[in-house]
Amino acid sequence: MERSGEDFDIIIGFLGFWAVVLLAVTVWMEVTAQPALGWALGLLATLVAIYGMVRLRRRLPARK
């Protein structure tokens, strides 16, 4: 069975959702003058994971 890019699309979408959530939480923490470093690092890790998944996705064929 050949891997398709659609499997990666699901993971990218999942990570994208959490990136938006983490962005909102980080902004809220900054606006309310609370410590936001942990949230920002989580956001950075999520964005790096999305970048890696997109790079892997480009190598895979589309589902037939």
PyMOL commands that set and color helices and strands:
alter all, ss='L'
color gray80, all
select helices_A, chain A and resi 5-31+37-59
alter helices_A, ss='H'
color red, helices_A
deselect
rebuild
show_as cartoon
